């Protein structure tokens, strides 16, 4: 049994909520521990900061502990490097020679470019034309070939064609066991850094981050709740939960482009449905206000996706998590100064 298991808790094999899905695959604790050892020295263990000032002090019971897991300080500026490195390193020598392809609004593309360069594999990245110039420049800086499309949905379709036509390996931004194993290493770090957590709040785009974190948190401490949070305009996982199967959205509309996955897929959906206690939704105004709070109180330049967990804590989860020990996943921040300023100007100084 892993030394990480807390308070005498045994890793769950099934739960009443998920027993019909007991045979579905998910990242096992011992597998993620092995991945963490292999990635050591190639990814940065990210810090946790306790948020004790400003809006947290004003709005919450003094017993409340809010901890920020700062993946925005990861190399490449987001958590995505963990899954990308694990995926690329798992390829055979022949697959690496043929190269990789990925579709992304930006953060995943940057991480795939970095990971591919690390193993000497050529990378083709398909991104929407609206992607942040910061992200586009970062991809070029790692030597990747870029192909731009009008929409993210078109980017995914083109990446699939490139994989089939050119024999490249797809490094998916959110689905599959290699991605979830990589993101699960965040939970390994977090559960060592802050013991006795009552809840973890994690942003949900396609579900790769939430799948890895929720699976490992629950195997270490089944009593710790895991809440996912989605933008109202990109809520594929919420809709999939309600439908009982992965669904595809007709379109996405959110300021949080890093959470704008147009559909859910089987692996991440299955893991999230098994281990996440609940998914809540927040609107764009709440995301921008949360960015403002993070900037004012913690001096963090968070992109909208990175503020999603904060928006959920200050909104739909506020009463339930008051007085609790809570960790918020600050998933990344690749945003240019002009866009950051523009978004903060949308929000007046946040009210107490």
N, C-alpha and C positions, 0 to 999 in steps of 0.2 A: 504493500500500500504506500502511496506517495507520502512523503513527509509534509506535503502541503495541505493534506486534508486537515480541516480545522475543527476544533471542538469535538473530536471523536467521531465526526461525520464520515459515513461510508459513501463512496462514489455511487450514485444512483444508477441502477440498470434500467429501471423504468419508473414511471410515476402514474398515478391514477389519471392525470390529464393526458398522458401520452402513451399509455399501454398498448393501444391498437397499433401504434407506430414503432413498437419496441424493436423490430428487426431492421428499421431504417439505419443506414450508416451515419456516424457522426464522429468528430475528432475525439479520440480517447486521450485521457490525461497523459498516459505514458508515451504516446506517440508525439504529443505536443512538447513534452519535456525533451525528447530526443531532438526535435526540430530546433528548440531553443538552444540546445548545446551546439548544434551544427551551425546555427546562425550567429553564435556569439563572436563578437569582434567584427561582424559585418553589418549589424544593425546597432543602433544606440539604445541602451536601456533608458527609457524616458522617465523623468521625475514625476512625482505627485506634489502638488501644492495644496495646502489647506486654505480655503476661502473663508475668511472670518470678518470681513469688513463690508461696508456699503450695503447693498441690497440684501445680502444674507443676514447681516446683523439686524437690519431693520425689520425684515419680514418673517424671520423664523425664530422659533423657540431657542433660547440660548444653549440648550443641550444638543441642538442640531450640529452635526459635523458634515461639511461639504468638502470633498477632496476632488481635485482636478487631475486626471491622468493626461499628461501633456504630450500627446502624440504629434502635435504640431511642431515639436522640437526634433522629431525624427529626421534623419537624413532624407532628403527629397521633400521634406515639409509635410509628410502625412504618414499615416499607418500603412499605406499601401505597399511600402517597400517590403514589409515582412512576408506578405503573401506572394508578391512578385518574385522575390529571391527564392523562396521555397519552391515555387513552381518551376522556375528556370533551372535551378540546380537539380531538379528531379528529372530533367530531360536526358536522353541518351546523348552520346557524343555526336551521332549522326543527326539527331533532331536539332542539336545546337548549331551544327554546321548549316543546316537548311534554314535556320532562323525562326524568329517568333513574330507574331502579329497580335495587336491588341486594339480594342476600341475603348474610348474613354473621353469624358469631358475634360480630363486634364491630370488629376492627381495620380490615377493609375498609370496613365501613359508615361509620366515622368519616372515613376518607379520601375516600370518595365524597361524603359530606356537605360536606366542606371543598372538594373540587374543584368540585362543583356550584355552591356559593355563589360561587366564584371566577369562574365564567363566567355567573352569573345564571340558572342552570337549576334548576327545582324538583326535589327529590329525595324519593323514597319508599324507605324502607329496611325490609326485612323481617328480623327478628332473633328468635332464640329467647328465651323469657321468662327463661331462665337466664343470659342475657348479663350481663356485669359491669355494675353500676350506673354505674361510671366511663365505660364506653363508651356506654351509653344516654344519659347526661347530655351527653356530648360531641357526640353526633349531634344532640340537641335544640338544643344551643348553636349549631350551625351552621345551624339553621333547617329541618332535615329533618323530614318526616313519618315516624313510626315505626308499623309494624304488627308485632305480636308473635305468635309461634307457639309450640307446645309443643316442637317439635324443630327442629334445623337442616335436616333433610330436608324438613320441611313448609315451612320458610322458602324453600327453593329452589323448591319447587313453586308456592307462592303468588307469588313474584316472577315466575316464568314467566307465570302467568295475568295478572298486572298488566301486564306488558309487552305481552301480546297484546290485552288488553281496553282499555287506556288509550293504546296507541301510544307508550309510553315506551321509551327505549333501555335495554337491559340492560347494566350495567357489571359484567362477570363478575369474581368474585374471583380466579380463577386461570387461566382459559383464554383463548386468543386472542392474536394477534400484538401488539396494542397493549399488553396487560398485560406480555408478555415483553420488549417493547422498553423499557418503563419500568423493569422490574427489572434489565434488562441494564445500565442506567446505574450500578448499584451495582458491577458488575464493572469497568466503565471506571475508576471512582474507585479501587477496590481495587488494580487492577493497576498503577496509577500510584503508589500510596502505598507498596506493598510489592513490590519487584522480586524476581524469581527464586523465586517460590513453588513449592513442591513439590506442595502440595495445598490445596484449598478444601473446607470442609465446610459444607453448606447444609441447613437444615431443609426438609422436604417436607410440604406439606399436600395441596393440589390440584396443585401442581407449577408454579405461575406464577413463583414466586421462583426455584426451581431451574432452570427452563427458561431464563429470561433470563440468569442468572448462568453456568450451565454453557456455554451457547452462546458467550457473549462470552469467557469465560476460555479456552476451547479455541481460539477464533479468534486470540486474542492469543498464547497459549503452549500449543500442543498437548501439550507434555510435562507440564503441570500436571494432576495428577489432580483430579477432582471427585467427592466423595462426597455422596450424599444421606442424610438420616436421618429416619426416620419413627417415630412412637409405635407400639408393638406393637398397640395397640387401635384404630389408624386407619391402616392400611397399604395403602390402595387402590393406590398407585403400585407398591409391591413386588409385590403380587398381579398387577397389570397387566403388569409386566415378565415375570413367570413365565408368564402366559397369552398374552402376545404381542399383547394388545389391551386397551383400557380396560375396567375392571370396576367394578361397583357393589358396595359392601359391604352386608351385611344390617343393620348397625348399627355405631356407633362407641362406644368406651369408653376415654377417655383424659383425664388431667388437663390435657393441652395442647389446650384448646378451639380455639385458633387454628390447629391442625393437624388438625382433625377433619373434613376434607372427606369426604363419604360416597361419592364416586366419583371416578374419573379421566375426563378427556375427551380427545378425539382430538389437538388441537393440542399441549397441554402434554405429554401422554404421548409423542407423536412426538419432540418436541424433547428431552425428558429421556432417552428411550431412546437417542437418537443421541449425546448428549454426556456423560451421566453415566456414570462408570466403574462405580459400584456403589452400591446403596442398602442401608444397614444399619438395624436396628431397635433401639429402646431401650424399656425399660419405664418405668412411671410413677415407680417408686422411683429409677431412675437420673436421671430428669428433675428430681425434687425435690432429689436430692443435688447435681446440677450447679447448680441455683439457689443452693443453700447455698454452694458453692465460689465462685461468681461474686460473691455478696454478701460473703463473708468476705475474699476475696483482692483483688477489684477494686472493691468497694463499689458494685456494680450491683444494682438491684432489677429483676431479669429475671423475666418471666412464664415459665411452663413451656416454651412454644414457643421462646422466646429462648434457653433453656438447652439445646436439643436438640443443637446442634453440639458443645457442651462435653461433654454426656453421651456422645456417640459417640466423641469423642477419648479420654475417660477409660475407655471401655468397649471396644466391638468394634474400634475403630481404633487402640487404644493401641500395640500392638506394631508395626503397620505404619507409623505416623507418628512413632515415636520417633526423634529425631535429625534430623527434617525441619523445613523452614520451612513452617508451616501457618497458614492463615487460617480463622477460625471466624466465620460470619455470625450476629450477635446481632440477630435480625430485628425485635424490637419489645418494648414492654412497656407495655400499658395494663391495669394491675391495681390494685385498691384495696388500701389498707394492711392491712385486716382479712384479706383473702384471701391476700395475700403472707405475712403472719405465720402464718396457719393452715398454709400449705404448708410453710414452713420448719420449723414445729414437728413436722411429720411425720417429718422427718429429724433424727436425732441429729447431733451435731457430726461432720462427715464424717471418716472414718478416714484416716490418712496412707496 
